[in-house]
Amino acid sequence: MPMYGDQGNKLVQHAKRMQNLAHLPPYQTELVRAVTREVRDLDKDVASLLEPFQGSFDPSADQSTACTLLVNHLSMRRNKRCLLAYHRTRTDKLEELVWNGSDVLDLAGQQAGGVANGAAATVDSGASSSLSPQEEDYVRQFGDLLAAYKGQWTDIDLTGSLEPPRDLFIDVRVLKDAGEIQTEYGAINLTKNSQFYVRQGDVERLIAQGYLQKLG
Amino acid sequence: MSYYDIDSILTDAEKIPCTFQLDIPDLGYLDNTPNQPLKAGTKVNLPLWLAEMLVIANTGGPDNKTFVTFDLPRALGNDVVQALKADPRAVPLRDQSAHFYGLATHMMDLSEEQELGSVLRKTFVTRAAEISLHARKVGGGGSKGKGKDEGSNLGIGGAGEDFLRGLDEWERKLFRKAHDGAKSGKEWMESIKKN
């Protein structure tokens, strides 16, 4: 027998599983909708329970109604907590991905020119995204926020690697076309399957985003 | 325990046996009979998030009753407590409840079980020592050898796996932390030697 709160619990179990994953599983649109619908139904129940009392409900005079109201209220509160926790777990994960420099919106794997000098900036969302439209918006704006924050220090890359590099220059192979990038030593055109000997600092971001692979 | 804590929310979904103290026409669905009233005296398993408030909420009537009364869940029943007193390491807590300690803490807030607290404290301390022992062993075993009873001179070879399977969610976290700690420590030592 399904009970109020069961759907919300499923949502939280999704969140629990998500905590141990590297990627972000698809947004549970249906489940979220079911839980919000449940809240709306409960609210309607409460309204119709209270209607005959015309705003002068005395709990001690009608204990069974008082108990029903309490149960309804608690169920709504529970659902709210489940919904908020689910979304918060996801946004935490999204923020982490943005900080790591992974191209969150690029999950559909479309070509994006000019990614080279922008962070996870403005890429149009693919058709089969695992984010909800609101989440895509969140990521975009959080990315902008982070870029603005990082912009305050020109000589330090806040999202750069914490590992001190062993070599200044490294060999890289291009895994997918990344367009042209500007370096101190001129422009390099990164076309798929080509190989380059470049300064690590110039391509770190592209490696993190999966465009290049470090060799050796 | 934050409002957003996933484990805390899942703990609140654990059910405890409750008994309703009055007839309630609209709550029949809690006892699988949606179209009939819920009679006083009906026993229903309710999730903590619901039960917790119902057992403390006062009906507001002259006799100062609460809506429901509750019993300790089987996970904290006499059988389990006796087994824990005998040997905390021999009880697979996970079979009782995946959030055993969380459930127990909630129950102690609601009831006045004096003995339970001390039994649980002893249980956790004893098991924590065992957990750390296993965690370090796995960390030291290296990633290549998946041999089950390597280093079983401690007398915890195959039985160790059973023990680890019986950890509740909180203990699992402890195990993971201890294990990761031992592993990172080892990796750090090795990187020092290399340079």
Interface residues (C-beta under 8 A of the other chain):
Chain A: M1 M3 G5 N9 V12 Q13 A15 K16 Q19 L49 P59 S60 Q63 S64 T65 A66 C67 T68 L70 V71 L74 S75 R78 R81 C82 L84 A85 R88 T89
Chain B: Y3 Y4 D5 I6 D7 I9 L10 D12 A13 L22 D23 I24 P25 D26 L27 Y29 L30 N32 P47 W49 L50 M53 L54 A57 T59 G60 G61 F67
